[in-house]
Amino acid sequence: MALIRTIVNLVLIPRLQAGDKPEREPLVSIIIPARDEARIIERTVRAFLAQDYPNLEVIVVNDRSTDGTGDIARAIGDERLHVIDGVEPPAGWLGKPWALHQGSGLARGELLLFVDADVVYAPAAIRAAVAHRELRGPVLLSLLPYFEMRGFGENAAMPMMAMTCFTFLPTWISNRTRFAALAIGGGTGNMIVREVYQSIGGHEALKDAVVDDVALARLVRHSGKTTETVRADDLVSLRMYHGLAEVVEGFTKNAFAVFGRNYVVGILIVIGSVIFHVLPYGLAVAGDRISIATVALITVTRLTLFRFLRYRLDNALLLHPVMVSIWTWIFLRSMWLTGIRRRLLWRGRTYDAGQTRFGADRR
């Protein structure tokens, strides 16, 4: 039951504690791939340099940007900051895994933190993450953020990320197993032990991975090591996309890949989404009692989740069928473009989708 699963996830997924301090302070190398991130890169980098954790370095890989990203980062001028100009990916590599690979080659840290360029960390975040990893011992620690949403399109579409993690998936079970299929990773923060990262092949093993962050967590579990997902919504935030058009474009590249580009599964997902998440709203208006009960349950579930995560409660009440409709369109678009047409567009580069994969699924 969705409501119970949501409550259990909210209660049992551990949270980073801002007041926690590690006994050791190993060097943490923060690796940021940045392609055309001029609007956010300074804020992101300065937030990392403002951490109250004393032993860190920040590596920005300027991935062939055309908007001055590299110059903006270099102008910050901190001795802990290293900005490198990446080169075009070799054949067989996607751009982001290649940028992360280049950054990891320069990193000196005992711990590596792979993080996207649009994520902002509160001053206590790194210290809390190191302390949590020291206490619990996972090889890879993945941080769940607070999603900033502005405008109708973002507020309608982006809650799907939180609902997937807390409502649709038994995420709490993931932290209690070593099944690779249940591993969770994210561009909001994958902190991994450097020695293990190198032993499993690093991003070279994921050079064609469309969802490289989840793939890294799966790769760790394939090696028999542990991963853990924690709530960091008090300490980590991001505005992932600006406007509905960016949401649609951004997720088109990987929505179909998440399900192995399986057309049967894809069609079932589309049909199920319409039947169980959109149709009940129309039937409820017509007075169907089962549909009214279904809508009530969905609404209570969303209110519970949105209340805990500090999202707008009016959106919890009104926008579920809109959210599902948007994501049904994203999924159909992804099936068409990346499946049938085999065209994957990612940060201004176009790839043959048939030569890519979800991640650490092909062993």
C-alpha contacts under 8 A as a table, 3 or more apart, distances in Angstrom:
res1	aa1	res2	aa2	distance
1	M	4	I	5.56
1	M	5	R	6.16
2	A	5	R	5.11
2	A	6	T	6.06
2	A	167	T	5.65
2	A	168	F	6.77
2	A	298	I	7.96
2	A	301	T	6.94
3	L	6	T	5.11
3	L	7	I	6.30
3	L	167	T	7.14
3	L	297	L	7.39
3	L	298	I	7.83
3	L	300	V	7.47
3	L	301	T	4.89
4	I	7	I	5.18
4	I	8	V	6.08
5	R	8	V	5.12
5	R	9	N	6.06
5	R	166	F	7.24
5	R	167	T	5.93
5	R	168	F	7.72
5	R	169	L	7.83
5	R	170	P	6.55
6	T	9	N	5.22
6	T	10	L	6.18
6	T	166	F	5.11
6	T	167	T	4.57
6	T	168	F	7.92
6	T	301	T	7.12
6	T	304	T	7.99
6	T	305	L	6.89
7	I	10	L	5.12
7	I	11	V	6.14
7	I	304	T	7.76
7	I	305	L	7.87
8	V	11	V	5.17
8	V	12	L	5.86
8	V	172	W	7.37
9	N	12	L	5.30
9	N	13	I	5.59
9	N	166	F	5.61
9	N	167	T	7.76
9	N	170	P	6.87
9	N	171	T	6.25
9	N	172	W	5.32
10	L	13	I	5.94
10	L	166	F	6.87
10	L	305	L	7.97
10	L	308	F	7.84
11	V	14	P	7.72
12	L	172	W	5.92
13	I	171	T	7.49
13	I	172	W	5.50
13	I	175	N	7.84
13	I	229	T	7.25
13	I	230	V	6.00
13	I	231	R	6.63
14	P	229	T	7.73
14	P	230	V	5.17
14	P	231	R	6.08
15	R	230	V	5.36
15	R	231	R	4.46
15	R	232	A	6.00
16	L	125	A	7.89
16	L	128	A	5.97
16	L	129	A	6.55
16	L	132	H	6.89
16	L	230	V	6.60
16	L	231	R	6.24
16	L	232	A	5.50
16	L	235	L	7.91
17	Q	20	D	5.59
17	Q	128	A	5.92
18	A	124	A	5.53
18	A	125	A	6.74
18	A	127	R	7.91
18	A	128	A	5.60
18	A	235	L	7.53
19	G	124	A	7.60
19	G	128	A	7.03
20	D	127	R	7.23
20	D	128	A	5.36
20	D	131	A	6.09
20	D	132	H	7.65
21	K	127	R	6.20
21	K	128	A	6.37
21	K	130	V	7.92
21	K	131	A	5.37
22	P	25	E	6.54
22	P	127	R	7.04
22	P	128	A	7.71
22	P	130	V	6.31
22	P	131	A	4.11
22	P	132	H	7.74
22	P	134	E	6.68
23	E	131	A	7.54
25	E	53	Y	7.89
25	E	54	P	7.78
25	E	55	N	6.48
25	E	130	V	7.74
26	P	55	N	6.64
26	P	109	G	7.26
26	P	110	E	6.04
26	P	111	L	7.07
27	L	55	N	4.99
27	L	56	L	5.26
27	L	57	E	7.53
27	L	108	R	7.51
27	L	109	G	4.59
27	L	110	E	5.58
27	L	111	L	6.44
28	V	55	N	6.49
28	V	56	L	4.65
28	V	57	E	6.39
28	V	109	G	4.86
28	V	110	E	6.28
28	V	111	L	4.81
28	V	112	L	5.75
28	V	113	L	6.91
29	S	56	L	5.83
29	S	57	E	5.00
29	S	58	V	5.99
29	S	59	I	7.13
29	S	107	A	5.76
29	S	108	R	6.57
29	S	109	G	4.84
29	S	110	E	7.67
29	S	111	L	6.26
29	S	112	L	4.85
29	S	113	L	6.01
30	I	56	L	7.36
30	I	57	E	6.13
30	I	58	V	4.74
30	I	59	I	5.94
30	I	112	L	6.05
30	I	113	L	4.66
30	I	114	F	6.09
30	I	115	V	7.14
31	I	58	V	6.22
31	I	59	I	4.86
31	I	60	V	6.11
31	I	61	V	7.52
31	I	100	L	6.89
31	I	103	G	5.94
31	I	104	S	6.99
31	I	107	A	7.83
31	I	112	L	7.22
31	I	113	L	6.02
31	I	114	F	5.00
31	I	115	V	6.27
32	I	58	V	7.68
32	I	59	I	6.12
32	I	60	V	4.82
32	I	61	V	6.10
32	I	100	L	7.34
32	I	103	G	7.66
32	I	114	F	6.37
32	I	115	V	5.45
32	I	116	D	5.67
32	I	117	A	5.75
33	P	60	V	6.07
33	P	61	V	4.90
33	P	62	N	6.59
33	P	63	D	6.65
33	P	96	K	6.64
33	P	99	A	5.67
33	P	100	L	6.09
33	P	103	G	7.79
33	P	115	V	7.64
33	P	116	D	6.32
33	P	117	A	6.36
34	A	37	E	5.84
34	A	41	I	7.60
34	A	60	V	6.73
34	A	61	V	5.85
34	A	62	N	5.14
34	A	63	D	5.63
34	A	65	S	7.52
34	A	69	T	7.29
34	A	116	D	7.52
34	A	117	A	5.67
35	R	62	N	6.11
35	R	63	D	4.78
35	R	64	R	6.37
35	R	65	S	4.89
35	R	69	T	7.28
35	R	347	R	7.10
36	D	63	D	7.88
36	D	64	R	7.98
36	D	65	S	4.72
36	D	66	T	6.18
36	D	67	D	5.52
36	D	68	G	7.44
36	D	69	T	5.90
37	E	40	I	5.76
37	E	41	I	5.56
37	E	65	S	7.82
37	E	67	D	7.55
37	E	69	T	5.68
37	E	117	A	6.86
37	E	118	D	7.72
38	A	41	I	5.66
38	A	42	E	7.56
38	A	67	D	6.15
38	A	68	G	6.23
38	A	69	T	4.64
38	A	72	I	7.05
39	R	42	E	7.83
40	I	43	R	5.53
40	I	44	T	6.29
40	I	117	A	7.18
40	I	118	D	5.95
41	I	44	T	5.11
41	I	45	V	6.07
41	I	69	T	6.89
41	I	72	I	7.50
41	I	73	A	6.75
41	I	117	A	5.96
41	I	118	D	6.83
42	E	45	V	5.28
42	E	46	R	5.97
42	E	72	I	6.56
42	E	73	A	6.06
42	E	76	I	7.54
43	R	46	R	5.34
43	R	47	A	6.14
43	R	120	V	7.20
44	T	47	A	5.28
44	T	48	F	6.60
44	T	117	A	6.45
44	T	118	D	6.35
44	T	119	V	6.02
44	T	120	V	5.13
44	T	121	Y	7.53
45	V	48	F	5.21
45	V	49	L	6.28
45	V	58	V	7.57
45	V	73	A	7.40
46	R	49	L	4.97
46	R	50	A	6.06
46	R	76	I	7.75
47	A	50	A	5.06
47	A	51	Q	6.70
47	A	120	V	6.14
47	A	121	Y	5.80
47	A	122	A	6.79
47	A	123	P	7.05
48	F	51	Q	5.42
48	F	58	V	7.40
48	F	120	V	7.70
48	F	121	Y	6.39
48	F	123	P	7.50
49	L	58	V	7.60
49	L	80	R	7.72
50	A	123	P	5.89
51	Q	54	P	7.46
51	Q	121	Y	7.95
51	Q	122	A	7.16
51	Q	123	P	4.11
51	Q	124	A	6.18
51	Q	125	A	7.31
51	Q	126	I	6.84
51	Q	127	R	7.90
52	D	123	P	5.49
52	D	124	A	5.94
52	D	126	I	7.93
52	D	127	R	7.05
53	Y	56	L	7.19
53	Y	123	P	7.91
53	Y	124	A	7.26
53	Y	126	I	6.29
53	Y	127	R	5.17
56	L	80	R	7.12
56	L	109	G	7.68
57	E	80	R	4.84
57	E	81	L	6.04
57	E	82	H	7.72
57	E	109	G	7.84
58	V	80	R	6.14
58	V	81	L	4.80
58	V	82	H	6.16
59	I	81	L	6.03
59	I	82	H	4.83
59	I	83	V	5.85
59	I	84	I	7.56
59	I	103	G	6.41
59	I	106	L	7.92
59	I	107	A	7.39
60	V	73	A	7.63
60	V	81	L	7.68
60	V	82	H	6.25
60	V	83	V	4.75
60	V	84	I	6.35
60	V	103	G	7.30
61	V	83	V	6.02
61	V	84	I	5.14
61	V	85	D	6.02
61	V	86	G	5.97
61	V	99	A	6.13
61	V	100	L	7.55
61	V	102	Q	7.43
61	V	103	G	6.06
62	N	65	S	6.23
62	N	69	T	6.78
62	N	70	G	5.39
62	N	83	V	6.89
62	N	84	I	5.97
62	N	85	D	4.83
62	N	86	G	5.68
63	D	85	D	6.42
63	D	86	G	4.97
63	D	87	V	7.02
63	D	88	E	7.80
63	D	95	G	7.78
63	D	99	A	6.39
64	R	85	D	6.90
64	R	86	G	6.19
64	R	87	V	6.77
64	R	88	E	7.19
65	S	68	G	6.64
65	S	69	T	6.14
65	S	70	G	7.21
66	T	69	T	7.50
68	G	71	D	5.28
68	G	72	I	6.21
69	T	72	I	5.26
69	T	73	A	6.32
70	G	73	A	5.21
70	G	74	R	6.15
70	G	83	V	6.97
70	G	84	I	7.95
70	G	85	D	7.37
71	D	74	R	5.12
71	D	75	A	6.10
72	I	75	A	5.28
72	I	76	I	7.00
73	A	76	I	5.65
73	A	77	G	7.91
73	A	83	V	6.92
74	R	77	G	5.83
74	R	82	H	7.93
74	R	83	V	6.31
77	G	81	L	7.19
78	D	81	L	5.28
79	E	82	H	7.65
86	G	99	A	6.56
86	G	102	Q	7.18
88	E	95	G	7.54
89	P	93	W	5.68
89	P	94	L	6.64
89	P	95	G	5.81
89	P	98	W	5.92
89	P	99	A	8.00
90	P	93	W	5.74
92	G	207	K	6.91
92	G	208	D	6.43
92	G	355	Q	7.68
93	W	97	P	7.11
93	W	98	W	6.22
93	W	207	K	4.73
93	W	208	D	5.41
94	L	97	P	5.89
94	L	98	W	6.23
94	L	207	K	5.96
94	L	208	D	5.50
94	L	209	A	7.24
94	L	210	V	7.63
94	L	351	Y	7.93
95	G	98	W	5.19
95	G	99	A	6.18
95	G	349	R	7.92
96	K	99	A	5.04
96	K	100	L	6.22
97	P	100	L	5.07
97	P	101	H	6.02
97	P	203	H	5.78
97	P	204	E	7.63
97	P	206	L	6.75
97	P	207	K	5.47
97	P	208	D	7.61
97	P	209	A	7.37
97	P	212	D	6.75
98	W	101	H	4.96
98	W	102	Q	6.24
98	W	203	H	7.31
98	W	204	E	7.81
98	W	207	K	6.60
99	A	102	Q	5.14
99	A	103	G	6.25
100	L	103	G	5.03
100	L	104	S	6.07
100	L	114	F	7.52
100	L	203	H	6.93
101	H	104	S	5.20
101	H	105	G	6.37
101	H	202	G	7.29
101	H	203	H	5.47
101	H	204	E	6.84
102	Q	105	G	5.29
102	Q	106	L	6.96
103	G	106	L	5.42
103	G	107	A	6.42
104	S	107	A	4.98
104	S	112	L	7.77
107	A	112	L	7.65
109	G	112	L	6.17
109	G	194	R	7.10
110	E	193	V	6.27
110	E	194	R	5.40
110	E	195	E	7.47
111	L	191	M	6.65
111	L	192	I	5.71
111	L	193	V	4.75
111	L	194	R	5.27
112	L	190	N	7.94
112	L	191	M	5.58
112	L	192	I	5.35
112	L	193	V	6.34
112	L	194	R	5.85
113	L	189	G	6.28
113	L	190	N	5.49
113	L	191	M	4.28
113	L	192	I	6.44
114	F	187	G	6.93
114	F	189	G	5.77
114	F	190	N	5.24
114	F	191	M	6.51
115	V	119	V	7.16
115	V	186	G	7.97
115	V	187	G	5.01
115	V	188	T	5.33
115	V	189	G	4.78
115	V	190	N	6.66
116	D	119	V	6.00
116	D	187	G	5.08
116	D	188	T	6.07
116	D	189	G	7.61
118	D	238	L	5.99
118	D	239	R	6.90
118	D	240	M	6.69
119	V	188	T	6.04
119	V	236	V	7.05
119	V	237	S	5.91
119	V	238	L	4.69
119	V	239	R	7.55
120	V	236	V	5.86
120	V	237	S	5.39
120	V	238	L	6.01
121	Y	124	A	7.93
121	Y	125	A	5.94
121	Y	126	I	7.89
121	Y	235	L	5.91
121	Y	236	V	4.72
121	Y	237	S	6.67
122	A	125	A	5.48
122	A	235	L	4.95
122	A	236	V	6.25
123	P	126	I	7.47
123	P	235	L	7.92
124	A	127	R	5.55
124	A	128	A	6.06
124	A	235	L	7.14
125	A	128	A	5.18
125	A	129	A	6.11
125	A	232	A	7.99
125	A	235	L	5.46
125	A	236	V	7.05
126	I	129	A	5.06
126	I	130	V	6.13
127	R	130	V	5.25
127	R	131	A	6.12
128	A	131	A	5.09
128	A	132	H	6.08
129	A	132	H	5.10
129	A	133	R	6.12
129	A	141	L	7.85
130	V	133	R	5.18
130	V	134	E	6.05
131	A	134	E	5.04
131	A	135	L	6.18
132	H	135	L	5.11
132	H	136	R	6.00
132	H	137	G	7.89
133	R	136	R	5.24
133	R	137	G	5.11
133	R	138	P	5.99
133	R	139	V	7.88
133	R	141	L	6.78
134	E	137	G	5.45
138	P	141	L	6.22
138	P	225	K	7.77
138	P	226	T	5.08
138	P	227	T	5.08
138	P	228	E	6.02
139	V	192	I	5.65
139	V	193	V	5.71
139	V	196	V	7.39
139	V	220	V	7.71
139	V	225	K	6.46
139	V	226	T	5.50
139	V	227	T	5.77
140	L	190	N	6.53
140	L	191	M	5.46
140	L	192	I	4.33
140	L	193	V	6.81
140	L	217	A	6.83
140	L	220	V	7.45
140	L	226	T	6.74
140	L	227	T	4.63
140	L	228	E	6.44
141	L	189	G	7.86
141	L	190	N	5.76
141	L	191	M	5.05
141	L	192	I	6.47
141	L	227	T	5.85
141	L	228	E	5.08
141	L	229	T	5.97
141	L	230	V	7.38
142	S	184	I	6.98
142	S	185	G	5.29
142	S	186	G	6.27
142	S	188	T	7.83
142	S	189	G	5.64
142	S	190	N	4.70
142	S	191	M	6.43
142	S	227	T	7.63
142	S	228	E	6.20
142	S	229	T	4.73
142	S	230	V	6.29
143	L	185	G	7.80
143	L	186	G	7.05
143	L	188	T	6.27
143	L	189	G	5.25
143	L	190	N	6.79
143	L	229	T	6.06
143	L	230	V	5.30
143	L	231	R	6.06
143	L	232	A	5.58
143	L	236	V	7.82
144	L	186	G	7.53
144	L	188	T	6.90
144	L	189	G	7.85
144	L	229	T	7.08
144	L	230	V	6.01
144	L	231	R	4.84
144	L	232	A	5.22
144	L	233	D	6.30
144	L	236	V	7.65
145	P	188	T	6.61
145	P	231	R	6.81
145	P	232	A	5.27
145	P	233	D	4.30
145	P	234	D	7.68
145	P	235	L	7.50
145	P	236	V	4.94
145	P	237	S	5.12
145	P	238	L	7.16
146	Y	232	A	7.39
146	Y	233	D	4.27
146	Y	234	D	7.07
146	Y	236	V	6.19
146	Y	237	S	4.56
146	Y	238	L	6.61
146	Y	309	L	7.24
147	F	158	M	7.75
147	F	237	S	5.80
147	F	238	L	5.40
147	F	239	R	5.92
147	F	240	M	7.25
148	E	237	S	6.75
148	E	238	L	5.65
148	E	239	R	4.63
148	E	240	M	7.55
149	M	154	E	5.32
149	M	155	N	5.42
149	M	158	M	7.24
149	M	239	R	6.28
150	R	153	G	7.82
150	R	154	E	5.78
150	R	155	N	6.25
150	R	242	H	7.78
150	R	243	G	7.70
151	G	154	E	5.81
151	G	155	N	6.22
151	G	243	G	7.06
152	F	155	N	5.23
152	F	156	A	5.95
153	G	156	A	5.17
153	G	157	A	6.07
153	G	243	G	5.77
153	G	244	L	4.50
154	E	157	A	5.28
154	E	158	M	5.45
154	E	241	Y	7.55
154	E	242	H	7.28
154	E	243	G	5.69
154	E	244	L	5.74
154	E	247	V	7.40
155	N	158	M	5.98
155	N	159	P	6.87
155	N	315	N	6.97
156	A	159	P	6.92
156	A	315	N	7.10
156	A	319	L	5.83
156	A	320	H	7.60
156	A	322	V	6.42
156	A	323	M	5.18
157	A	160	M	6.19
157	A	244	L	7.42
157	A	247	V	7.52
157	A	322	V	7.69
157	A	323	M	4.86
157	A	324	V	7.88
157	A	326	I	6.53
157	A	327	W	7.23
158	M	161	M	5.92
158	M	162	A	7.83
158	M	247	V	7.74
158	M	323	M	7.92
159	P	162	A	5.32
159	P	163	M	6.15
159	P	323	M	7.76
160	M	163	M	4.95
160	M	164	T	5.86
160	M	323	M	7.05
161	M	164	T	5.31
161	M	165	C	6.55
162	A	165	C	5.26
162	A	166	F	5.99
162	A	167	T	7.71
163	M	166	F	5.19
163	M	167	T	4.81
163	M	168	F	6.24
163	M	305	L	7.81
164	T	167	T	5.70
164	T	168	F	4.83
164	T	169	L	6.00
165	C	168	F	6.41
165	C	169	L	5.55
165	C	170	P	7.71
165	C	171	T	6.25
166	F	169	L	6.19
166	F	170	P	7.24
166	F	171	T	6.66
166	F	305	L	7.75
167	T	170	P	7.58
167	T	301	T	7.96
170	P	173	I	5.61
170	P	174	S	7.09
171	T	174	S	5.12
171	T	175	N	7.11
171	T	182	L	7.79
172	W	175	N	5.67
172	W	176	R	7.08
173	I	176	R	5.15
173	I	177	T	6.49
174	S	177	T	5.46
174	S	178	R	7.35
174	S	179	F	7.57
174	S	182	L	5.31
174	S	183	A	6.30
174	S	184	I	7.68
174	S	228	E	7.58
174	S	229	T	7.99
175	N	178	R	7.84
175	N	227	T	7.09
175	N	228	E	5.20
175	N	229	T	6.53
178	R	182	L	7.72
178	R	183	A	7.64
178	R	221	R	6.02
178	R	224	G	7.31
178	R	225	K	7.53
178	R	226	T	6.33
178	R	227	T	7.70
179	F	182	L	5.59
179	F	183	A	6.86
179	F	221	R	6.78
180	A	183	A	5.27
180	A	217	A	7.76
180	A	218	R	4.82
180	A	219	L	7.43
180	A	221	R	5.10
180	A	222	H	5.90
181	A	218	R	6.72
182	L	218	R	7.83
183	A	214	V	6.93
183	A	217	A	5.53
183	A	218	R	5.30
183	A	221	R	7.19
183	A	227	T	6.92
183	A	228	E	7.97
184	I	214	V	5.40
184	I	217	A	5.99
184	I	218	R	7.46
184	I	227	T	7.85
184	I	228	E	7.62
184	I	229	T	6.55
185	G	189	G	7.72
185	G	190	N	6.24
185	G	213	D	5.06
185	G	214	V	4.08
185	G	215	A	7.33
185	G	216	L	6.99
185	G	217	A	5.41
185	G	229	T	7.48
186	G	189	G	5.79
186	G	190	N	6.16
186	G	213	D	4.93
186	G	214	V	5.99
187	G	190	N	6.77
187	G	213	D	5.78
188	T	236	V	7.58
188	T	238	L	7.87
190	N	213	D	7.17
192	I	196	V	7.54
192	I	197	Y	6.69
193	V	196	V	5.52
193	V	197	Y	6.22
194	R	197	Y	4.96
194	R	198	Q	6.24
195	E	198	Q	5.35
195	E	199	S	6.23
196	V	199	S	4.93
196	V	200	I	6.26
196	V	220	V	7.94
197	Y	200	I	5.58
197	Y	201	G	6.62
197	Y	202	G	5.12
197	Y	220	V	7.87
198	Q	201	G	5.31
198	Q	202	G	5.22
199	S	202	G	7.36
200	I	205	A	7.59
200	I	219	L	7.19
200	I	220	V	7.09
200	I	223	S	6.95
201	G	204	E	5.90
201	G	205	A	5.19
202	G	205	A	5.86
202	G	206	L	7.31
203	H	206	L	4.76
203	H	207	K	5.88
203	H	216	L	7.77
204	E	207	K	5.08
205	A	360	A	7.93
206	L	209	A	5.07
206	L	212	D	6.56
206	L	215	A	7.22
206	L	216	L	7.50
206	L	359	G	6.26
206	L	360	A	6.72
208	D	355	Q	7.24
208	D	356	T	4.89
208	D	357	R	6.16
208	D	359	G	7.35
209	A	212	D	5.08
209	A	215	A	7.03
209	A	356	T	6.10
209	A	357	R	5.21
209	A	358	F	5.38
209	A	359	G	4.30
209	A	360	A	7.39
210	V	253	K	7.66
210	V	254	N	6.27
210	V	257	A	7.49
210	V	356	T	6.57
210	V	357	R	5.93
210	V	358	F	5.21
210	V	359	G	6.35
211	V	214	V	5.92
211	V	215	A	6.10
211	V	254	N	6.77
211	V	258	V	7.79
211	V	358	F	5.45
211	V	359	G	5.82
212	D	215	A	4.78
212	D	216	L	6.03
212	D	358	F	7.61
212	D	359	G	5.88
213	D	216	L	5.28
213	D	217	A	6.82
214	V	217	A	5.28
214	V	218	R	6.38
214	V	359	G	7.27
215	A	218	R	5.00
215	A	219	L	6.01
215	A	358	F	7.19
215	A	359	G	4.35
215	A	360	A	4.90
215	A	361	D	7.73
216	L	219	L	4.97
216	L	220	V	6.29
216	L	359	G	7.62
216	L	360	A	7.09
217	A	220	V	5.17
217	A	221	R	6.47
217	A	227	T	6.54
218	R	221	R	5.10
218	R	222	H	6.07
218	R	359	G	8.00
218	R	360	A	5.95
218	R	361	D	7.99
219	L	222	H	4.99
219	L	223	S	6.49
219	L	360	A	5.51
220	V	223	S	5.28
220	V	224	G	6.81
220	V	225	K	5.63
220	V	226	T	6.95
220	V	227	T	7.23
221	R	224	G	4.99
221	R	225	K	5.08
221	R	226	T	6.00
221	R	227	T	7.00
222	H	225	K	7.42
232	A	235	L	5.32
232	A	236	V	5.64
233	D	236	V	5.39
233	D	237	S	6.50
233	D	309	L	7.44
234	D	237	S	7.90
239	R	242	H	7.18
241	Y	244	L	7.80
241	Y	246	E	5.61
241	Y	247	V	5.65
241	Y	250	G	7.80
242	H	245	A	7.96
242	H	246	E	6.02
242	H	247	V	7.38
243	G	246	E	5.67
243	G	247	V	6.59
244	L	247	V	4.98
244	L	248	V	6.24
245	A	248	V	5.27
245	A	249	E	6.16
246	E	249	E	5.05
246	E	250	G	5.73
247	V	250	G	5.21
247	V	251	F	6.22
248	V	251	F	5.61
248	V	252	T	6.01
248	V	326	I	8.00
248	V	330	I	5.77
249	E	252	T	5.31
249	E	253	K	7.26
250	G	253	K	6.33
250	G	346	W	7.81
251	F	254	N	5.63
251	F	255	A	5.76
251	F	330	I	6.89
251	F	334	S	7.92
252	T	255	A	5.64
252	T	256	F	7.63
252	T	330	I	5.68
252	T	331	F	6.81
252	T	333	R	6.37
252	T	334	S	4.59
252	T	337	L	7.95
252	T	338	T	7.94
253	K	256	F	7.68
253	K	257	A	7.84
253	K	334	S	6.29
253	K	338	T	6.77
253	K	344	L	5.69
253	K	345	L	6.40
253	K	346	W	6.88
254	N	257	A	5.00
254	N	258	V	6.24
254	N	334	S	7.16
254	N	358	F	7.48
255	A	258	V	5.53
255	A	259	F	7.55
255	A	330	I	7.27
255	A	331	F	5.71
255	A	334	S	6.02
256	F	259	F	5.69
256	F	260	G	6.81
256	F	261	R	5.15
256	F	262	N	7.76
256	F	266	G	7.28
256	F	331	F	6.20
256	F	334	S	5.49
256	F	335	M	5.61
256	F	338	T	7.35
256	F	339	G	7.43
257	A	260	G	4.90
257	A	261	R	4.98
257	A	357	R	6.55
257	A	358	F	5.14
258	V	261	R	7.26
258	V	358	F	5.81
259	F	262	N	6.21
259	F	265	V	7.15
259	F	266	G	7.34
260	G	357	R	7.56
260	G	358	F	6.66
261	R	266	G	7.52
261	R	335	M	7.36
261	R	339	G	6.47
262	N	265	V	5.43
262	N	266	G	6.07
263	Y	266	G	4.78
263	Y	267	I	6.05
263	Y	335	M	7.73
264	V	267	I	5.30
264	V	268	L	6.28
265	V	268	L	5.13
265	V	269	I	6.14
266	G	269	I	5.14
266	G	270	V	6.34
266	G	331	F	7.85
266	G	335	M	7.67
267	I	270	V	5.15
267	I	271	I	6.18
268	L	271	I	5.13
268	L	272	G	5.87
269	I	272	G	5.09
269	I	273	S	5.94
270	V	273	S	5.19
270	V	274	V	6.42
270	V	328	T	6.04
270	V	331	F	7.77
270	V	332	L	7.80
271	I	274	V	5.36
271	I	275	I	6.18
272	G	275	I	5.13
272	G	276	F	5.81
272	G	277	H	7.76
273	S	276	F	5.56
273	S	277	H	5.36
273	S	278	V	6.85
273	S	324	V	6.79
273	S	328	T	7.18
274	V	277	H	5.60
274	V	278	V	4.88
274	V	279	L	5.85
274	V	324	V	7.87
274	V	325	S	7.73
275	I	278	V	6.21
275	I	279	L	5.23
275	I	280	P	7.19
276	F	279	L	6.48
276	F	280	P	6.55
277	H	280	P	6.41
277	H	281	Y	7.64
277	H	320	H	7.59
277	H	321	P	6.14
277	H	324	V	6.75
278	V	281	Y	5.79
278	V	282	G	7.26
278	V	321	P	4.95
278	V	324	V	7.04
278	V	325	S	7.29
279	L	282	G	5.38
279	L	283	L	6.35
280	P	283	L	5.02
280	P	284	A	5.80
280	P	291	S	4.69
280	P	292	I	7.26
280	P	294	T	6.79
280	P	295	V	6.57
281	Y	284	A	5.09
281	Y	285	V	6.50
281	Y	291	S	6.85
281	Y	292	I	7.62
281	Y	295	V	6.41
281	Y	321	P	7.32
282	G	285	V	5.40
282	G	286	A	6.73
283	L	286	A	4.96
283	L	287	G	6.47
283	L	288	D	5.56
283	L	291	S	5.93
283	L	292	I	7.74
284	A	287	G	5.01
284	A	288	D	5.14
284	A	289	R	6.92
284	A	290	I	7.89
284	A	291	S	4.93
284	A	292	I	4.70
284	A	295	V	7.39
285	V	288	D	7.51
285	V	292	I	7.97
287	G	291	S	7.94
287	G	292	I	7.18
288	D	291	S	5.38
288	D	292	I	6.21
289	R	292	I	4.95
289	R	293	A	6.21
290	I	293	A	5.14
290	I	294	T	6.16
291	S	294	T	4.87
291	S	295	V	6.10
292	I	295	V	5.19
292	I	296	A	6.13
293	A	296	A	5.02
293	A	297	L	6.19
294	T	297	L	5.17
294	T	298	I	6.23
295	V	298	I	5.11
295	V	299	T	6.04
296	A	299	T	5.09
296	A	300	V	6.17
297	L	300	V	5.20
297	L	301	T	6.14
298	I	301	T	5.12
298	I	302	R	6.18
299	T	302	R	5.12
299	T	303	L	6.04
299	T	316	A	6.55
299	T	317	L	5.79
300	V	303	L	5.05
300	V	304	T	6.11
301	T	304	T	5.20
301	T	305	L	6.28
302	R	305	L	5.14
302	R	306	F	5.84
302	R	316	A	5.18
302	R	317	L	7.44
303	L	306	F	5.17
303	L	307	R	5.84
303	L	313	L	6.28
303	L	316	A	5.42
303	L	317	L	7.06
304	T	307	R	5.29
304	T	308	F	6.41
305	L	308	F	5.32
305	L	309	L	6.18
306	F	309	L	5.09
306	F	310	R	5.69
306	F	311	Y	4.81
306	F	312	R	6.72
306	F	313	L	6.28
306	F	316	A	6.56
307	R	310	R	5.18
307	R	311	Y	6.42
307	R	312	R	7.90
307	R	313	L	6.88
308	F	311	Y	7.98
312	R	315	N	5.60
312	R	316	A	6.85
313	L	316	A	4.89
313	L	317	L	6.49
314	D	317	L	5.14
314	D	318	L	6.35
315	N	318	L	5.30
315	N	319	L	5.32
315	N	320	H	7.85
316	A	319	L	6.29
316	A	320	H	6.98
317	L	320	H	7.53
318	L	321	P	7.95
319	L	322	V	5.10
319	L	323	M	6.02
320	H	323	M	5.06
320	H	324	V	6.27
321	P	324	V	5.13
321	P	325	S	6.00
322	V	325	S	5.08
322	V	326	I	6.19
323	M	326	I	5.24
323	M	327	W	6.32
324	V	327	W	5.11
324	V	328	T	5.99
325	S	328	T	5.04
325	S	329	W	6.30
326	I	329	W	5.18
326	I	330	I	6.27
327	W	330	I	4.78
327	W	331	F	6.02
328	T	331	F	5.11
328	T	332	L	6.17
329	W	332	L	5.11
329	W	333	R	5.99
330	I	333	R	5.07
330	I	334	S	6.02
331	F	334	S	4.97
331	F	335	M	6.14
332	L	335	M	5.05
332	L	336	W	6.24
333	R	336	W	5.12
333	R	337	L	6.03
334	S	337	L	5.25
334	S	338	T	5.47
334	S	339	G	6.93
335	M	338	T	5.75
335	M	339	G	4.78
335	M	340	I	6.53
336	W	339	G	5.46
336	W	340	I	4.98
336	W	341	R	6.13
337	L	340	I	6.05
337	L	341	R	4.91
337	L	342	R	6.01
337	L	343	R	5.43
337	L	344	L	7.01
338	T	341	R	5.84
338	T	342	R	4.37
338	T	343	R	4.86
338	T	344	L	5.47
338	T	353	A	5.50
338	T	354	G	7.82
339	G	342	R	5.08
339	G	343	R	7.63
339	G	353	A	7.23
339	G	354	G	7.72
342	R	352	D	5.57
342	R	353	A	4.59
342	R	354	G	5.72
343	R	350	T	6.83
343	R	351	Y	6.09
343	R	352	D	5.35
343	R	353	A	5.31
344	L	350	T	5.60
344	L	351	Y	5.07
344	L	352	D	6.16
344	L	353	A	5.17
345	L	348	G	6.55
345	L	349	R	5.74
345	L	350	T	4.52
345	L	351	Y	6.43
346	W	349	R	5.28
346	W	350	T	6.35
346	W	351	Y	7.93
351	Y	355	Q	7.88
352	D	355	Q	5.63
352	D	356	T	7.25
353	A	356	T	5.23
353	A	357	R	7.76
354	G	357	R	7.71
357	R	361	D	7.69
357	R	362	R	7.91
358	F	361	D	6.79
359	G	362	R	7.44
360	A	363	R	6.84
